[in-house]
């Protein structure tokens, strides 16, 4: 996920790129291909631990770590 870009749900991408936040006026999806990188960078900056993507057959799980929670040993 961190190294290649592809759209899993084209309908959702189309929808999110057209709607705007009432609060900020920004679209929810600015450009394709930057979401995973942003999640990894911002998640690690927040908690000190890199978010974890795991694929289980057709299911994708993303683990975002809370700030201050130590890594399991």
C-alpha positions as CSV (number, residue, x, y, z in Angstrom):
1,X,0.0,0.0,0.0
2,X,2.7,2.4,0.8
3,X,4.5,2.0,-2.6
4,X,1.7,1.7,-5.2
5,X,-1.5,3.5,-5.9
6,X,-4.7,2.1,-7.1
7,X,-8.4,2.8,-6.6
8,X,-10.3,0.1,-4.7
9,X,-13.7,1.9,-5.0
10,X,-14.0,4.3,-7.9
11,X,-17.5,5.4,-6.9
12,X,-16.3,6.5,-3.4
13,X,-13.3,8.3,-4.9
14,X,-15.6,10.2,-7.3
15,X,-18.0,11.1,-4.5
16,X,-15.3,12.3,-2.1
17,X,-13.6,14.4,-4.7
18,X,-16.8,16.4,-5.4
19,X,-18.2,17.1,-1.9
20,X,-16.9,20.0,0.2
21,X,-16.6,20.4,4.0
22,X,-19.2,22.9,5.2
23,X,-16.7,24.1,7.8
24,X,-13.5,24.5,5.7
25,X,-14.8,24.6,2.1
26,X,-12.2,22.0,1.1
27,X,-13.0,18.9,-0.8
28,X,-12.6,15.6,1.2
29,X,-10.3,14.1,-1.4
30,X,-7.8,16.5,-3.0
31,X,-5.8,14.2,-5.3
32,X,-5.5,10.5,-5.8
33,X,-2.4,8.7,-4.6
34,X,-1.6,10.9,-1.6
35,X,-3.9,9.3,1.0
36,X,-1.8,6.4,2.1
37,X,1.4,8.4,2.3
38,X,-0.4,11.1,4.3
39,X,-1.8,8.5,6.7
40,X,1.6,6.9,7.2
41,X,3.4,10.2,7.8
42,X,0.8,11.9,9.9
43,X,0.0,8.7,11.9
44,X,3.7,8.2,12.7
45,X,4.2,11.9,13.6
46,X,1.2,11.7,16.0
47,X,1.9,8.5,17.8
48,X,5.6,7.8,17.1
49,X,4.5,4.5,15.5
50,X,4.0,3.8,11.8
51,X,0.4,2.9,11.0
52,X,0.0,-0.8,10.0
53,X,-1.8,-2.0,6.8
54,X,-2.7,-5.7,6.7
55,X,-4.5,-7.6,4.0
56,X,-6.6,-10.7,4.9
57,X,-7.9,-12.1,1.6
58,X,-10.3,-9.4,0.3
59,X,-10.3,-7.5,3.6
60,X,-7.9,-4.6,4.4
61,X,-7.2,-3.6,8.0
62,X,-5.5,-0.3,9.0
63,X,-4.2,0.0,12.6
64,X,-3.7,3.6,13.8
65,X,-1.9,3.9,17.1
66,X,-2.9,6.2,19.9
67,X,-0.4,8.7,21.2
68,X,1.6,7.4,24.1
69,X,0.7,3.7,23.7
70,X,4.0,1.6,23.7
71,X,4.6,-1.0,21.1
72,X,3.9,-4.6,22.1
73,X,6.9,-6.7,22.9
